[in-house]
Amino acid sequence: MSERRVGLWMIGAFGGVGTTVALGLAALRRGLIDNTSLTTTLPIFDGVDLDGFGDFVLGGYEVRKTSYRRSVQEFQQRSNVFDPAIADACMPDLDAWGENVRPGTVVNAGATIERLADLPEAHRVETPRAAFEKMKTDLAEFREKHRLDQIVVLNVASTEPPFELGEVHETLDQLVPALEKSGAPLLPPSSIYAGAALELGLPYINFTPSLGASIPALAELALKRNAPYGGKDAKTGETLMKTVLAPMFAMRNWKILSWVGHNIFGNRDGLVLDDPANKASKIKTKDQVVSSIVGYKPQTHVSIEYIESLDDWKTAWDHIHFKGFLNTKMMMQFTWQGCDSILAAPIAIDVCRLALLAQRRGEAGVMKHLACFWKNPMGVEEHDFFKQFLMLEQYARTAREVPATPLPAAEHQDCTLHHHTHGETTSGTTAAVEMPGNVRAVPVAKD
Ligand SMILES: NC(=O)c1ccc[n+]([C@@H]2O[C@H](COP(=O)([O-])OP(=O)(O)OC[C@H]3O[C@@H](n4cnc5c(N)ncnc54)[C@H](O)[C@@H]3O)[C@@H](O)[C@H]2O)c1
């Protein structure tokens, strides 16, 4: 039995993905399910020092008055997923983990998400600094209470509308003083959470298209605090198909003329995406992949419609019109029918295991080797699923063959956002070294 204990802090803990991650981890640790659909249990990861499923303790943020128990029941009633015997057996874990969930914030999350939040604490107007400090206190309590060796922060909260960046987001020197001010929106909640996680030197994953850590000042912070991070927007269904099929059209030298994709689903994610502002974030990440793979821009159309009766069952119809030999036009059509949260949760578990590993290996900055999991991979232009997967395989080989170089835990060190001094690193001193598919920060010996 392993003695390690790792914390998974989920933002949006009681949502569809959050609940399925919790149930999945509980079922895995109890040996009630096999490892189907978990990439990190493939043979390429044999011998890689990943955390066991039984090592995880869950906590997180939520803005609705609910619980894992209620969320599981809703899923069973509305979407007819989750074997009741598995759900019942796992309920003690879910109840215990639910106790670790705290109220998050929806300040600057946009009107649709604000309407969703029925926890009064979620609406309290505070400075960004106060929100940072709250998260740091909550995470410190979580770590101490459960004697955790490591914590990973995972954003599985509702998709926020796009957020305009300005001069103030360029560097930490500009961002830090602005954190004290209330009033004009400085950061959406996803970036407040990302900033607090990175400030604590914790690995951070953005499973959503929201802004999160995609801010130059936060990239700077991650390197200062030796924190690995990754995202954005998990590639679970229709977009996964696009990045698998588009390389085929490219390799056969067929010319894609148009690619139309219609998506319908009825879960809470769909409800939030029904707001055109929130939908804009999602369409952007779904629409860019084909042209990036084939190198030209076919006519594309992506629609996402909220159809309540479908609940968590998503259907996508794709129609691909292409030109073959002698100018003959042909078409391919496919239908994808998947249960959204069931597709998403194993990916969330995989990327969290990999993020914890990356930190133990002394890596900081964007985890480029996770590209195959994202619609919009940070720090990587490559969208071809097979090329992305090669990056992951190469990383797994390196992780098996090159021993880890642990870095000092940043949580115990001075706070960069408080005591930031230009040109100085608080935690030490990292030098970026190019690794296959990743940037590894190697600790430099201090005198
Ligand atoms: N296949 C998938 O399910 C999939 C794939 C890719 C990306 N995603 C993204 O993952 C996210 C979660 O999807 P879901 O289906 O679980 O949605 P969901 O609506 O069921 O869950 C989101 C949860 O986040 C909570 N929340 C919203 N704002 C919050 C905040 N500021 N702080 C804390 N909690 C907050 C909500 O109350 C809700 O419980 C969405 O952004 C979605 O676009 C999902």
The ligand as a Gaussian input file, in Angstrom:
#p B3LYP/6-31G(d) Opt

LIG

0 1
 N      -16.642000      16.358000     -22.485000
 C      -16.740000      17.312000     -21.565000
 O      -17.525000      17.193000     -20.678000
 C      -15.850000      18.522000     -21.672000
 C      -14.887000      18.573000     -22.665000
 C      -14.057000      19.679000     -22.745000
 C      -14.210000      20.716000     -21.856000
 N      -15.158000      20.662000     -20.912000
 C      -15.324000      21.828000     -20.054000
 O      -15.266000      21.428000     -18.686000
 C      -16.071000      22.314000     -17.927000
 C      -17.018000      21.494000     -17.048000
 O      -17.951000      20.817000     -17.844000
 P      -19.190000      20.124000     -17.110000
 O      -19.928000      19.380000     -18.140000
 O      -18.723000      19.438000     -15.892000
 O      -20.043000      21.416000     -16.711000
 P      -20.988000      21.580000     -15.440000
 O      -21.791000      22.797000     -15.684000
 O      -21.702000      20.318000     -15.150000
 O      -19.966000      21.820000     -14.253000
 C      -19.341000      23.052000     -14.024000
 C      -19.383000      23.300000     -12.525000
 O      -18.617000      24.464000     -12.248000
 C      -19.299000      25.225000     -11.257000
 N      -18.773000      26.583000     -11.368000
 C      -19.073000      27.513000     -12.302000
 N      -18.347000      28.633000     -12.108000
 C      -17.565000      28.388000     -11.025000
 C      -16.602000      29.163000     -10.349000
 N      -16.274000      30.397000     -10.762000
 N      -15.975000      28.618000      -9.294000
 C      -16.269000      27.353000      -8.875000
 N      -17.183000      26.573000      -9.488000
 C      -17.813000      27.085000     -10.556000
 C      -20.767000      25.055000     -11.619000
 O      -21.605000      25.343000     -10.528000
 C      -20.803000      23.579000     -12.026000
 O      -21.077000      22.736000     -10.935000
 C      -16.794000      23.234000     -18.928000
 O      -16.085000      24.441000     -19.034000
 C      -16.681000      22.457000     -20.209000
 O      -16.745000      23.286000     -21.352000
 C      -15.986000      19.583000     -20.782000

